[in-house]
Amino acid sequence: RVAIARALVKDPEVLLADEPTGNLDEETRDEIMDLLEGLWRDRGLTVIIVTHDTAVAKRAQRRLHIKHGRVQDVA
């Protein structure tokens, strides 16, 4: 949460989050995702999340997958 707060200090248009929920329990993961989701829904902030957690990925408005060096849209 502190890292997210620091990233928002200068009011960016885009927030890049590399495994923001890595090593967290499910409850804390969901709290962080609620926070990030609020940023893109309420403030219009673009949030780009890199994750291996399918529960996190499922909450995204748009998902991209990188496979064999190619970016693929996930329907």
C-alpha positions as a Markdown table, in Angstrom:
| # | Residue | x | y | z |
|---|---|---|---|---|
| 1 | Arg | 0.0 | 0.0 | 0.0 |
| 2 | Val | 2.8 | 2.4 | 0.7 |
| 3 | Ala | 4.4 | 1.7 | -2.7 |
| 4 | Ile | 1.0 | 2.5 | -4.3 |
| 5 | Ala | 0.7 | 5.7 | -2.3 |
| 6 | Arg | 4.2 | 6.8 | -3.3 |
| 7 | Ala | 3.5 | 6.1 | -7.0 |
| 8 | Leu | 0.4 | 8.3 | -6.8 |
| 9 | Val | 2.1 | 11.4 | -5.2 |
| 10 | Lys | 2.7 | 13.1 | -8.6 |
| 11 | Asp | -0.8 | 12.3 | -9.9 |
| 12 | Pro | 0.3 | 10.1 | -12.8 |
| 13 | Glu | -1.9 | 9.1 | -15.8 |
| 14 | Val | -0.5 | 5.5 | -15.7 |
| 15 | Leu | 0.3 | 3.2 | -12.8 |
| 16 | Leu | 2.6 | 0.2 | -13.5 |
| 17 | Ala | 2.3 | -2.5 | -11.0 |
| 18 | Asp | 4.6 | -5.6 | -11.2 |
| 19 | Glu | 3.1 | -8.4 | -9.1 |
| 20 | Pro | 1.4 | -6.0 | -6.6 |
| 21 | Thr | -0.3 | -8.9 | -4.8 |
| 22 | Gly | 2.7 | -11.3 | -4.8 |
| 23 | Asn | 3.3 | -13.0 | -1.5 |
| 24 | Leu | 0.0 | -11.7 | 0.0 |
| 25 | Asp | -2.8 | -13.8 | 1.5 |
| 26 | Glu | -6.1 | -13.8 | -0.3 |
| 27 | Glu | -7.8 | -11.2 | 1.9 |
| 28 | Thr | -4.9 | -8.7 | 1.5 |
| 29 | Arg | -4.7 | -9.5 | -2.2 |
| 30 | Asp | -8.4 | -8.6 | -2.6 |
| 31 | Glu | -7.9 | -5.4 | -0.6 |
| 32 | Ile | -5.1 | -4.3 | -2.9 |
| 33 | Met | -7.1 | -5.2 | -6.0 |
| 34 | Asp | -10.1 | -3.2 | -4.6 |
| 35 | Leu | -7.8 | -0.2 | -4.2 |
| 36 | Leu | -6.4 | -0.5 | -7.7 |
| 37 | Glu | -9.8 | -1.1 | -9.2 |
| 38 | Gly | -11.0 | 2.1 | -7.4 |
| 39 | Leu | -8.2 | 4.0 | -9.0 |
| 40 | Trp | -9.2 | 3.1 | -12.6 |
| 41 | Arg | -12.9 | 3.3 | -12.0 |
| 42 | Asp | -13.1 | 6.4 | -9.9 |
| 43 | Arg | -10.1 | 8.4 | -11.0 |
| 44 | Gly | -9.7 | 7.2 | -14.6 |
| 45 | Leu | -6.2 | 6.2 | -13.9 |
| 46 | Thr | -4.7 | 3.6 | -16.3 |
| 47 | Val | -3.4 | 0.7 | -14.2 |
| 48 | Ile | -1.2 | -1.9 | -15.9 |
| 49 | Ile | -0.7 | -5.0 | -13.8 |
| 50 | Val | 1.8 | -7.8 | -14.4 |
| 51 | Thr | 0.8 | -10.9 | -12.6 |
| 52 | His | 0.8 | -14.7 | -12.6 |
| 53 | Asp | -2.3 | -14.8 | -10.3 |
| 54 | Thr | -5.3 | -15.7 | -12.3 |
| 55 | Ala | -7.7 | -14.3 | -9.7 |
| 56 | Val | -6.0 | -10.9 | -10.1 |
| 57 | Ala | -6.0 | -11.1 | -13.9 |
| 58 | Lys | -9.7 | -11.9 | -14.0 |
| 59 | Arg | -10.5 | -8.6 | -12.4 |
| 60 | Ala | -9.0 | -6.6 | -15.2 |
| 61 | Gln | -11.0 | -4.8 | -17.8 |
| 62 | Arg | -8.6 | -6.1 | -20.5 |
| 63 | Arg | -6.2 | -8.9 | -20.3 |
| 64 | Leu | -3.1 | -9.5 | -22.5 |
| 65 | His | -1.0 | -12.6 | -22.4 |
| 66 | Ile | 2.6 | -12.8 | -23.6 |
| 67 | Lys | 3.4 | -16.2 | -25.0 |
| 68 | His | 6.5 | -17.1 | -26.9 |
| 69 | Gly | 7.4 | -13.4 | -27.1 |
| 70 | Arg | 4.1 | -12.4 | -28.7 |
| 71 | Val | 1.4 | -10.3 | -27.1 |
| 72 | Gln | -2.1 | -11.8 | -27.4 |
| 73 | Asp | -5.5 | -10.4 | -26.4 |
| 74 | Val | -7.4 | -12.6 | -24.0 |
| 75 | Ala | -11.1 | -12.8 | -24.7 |
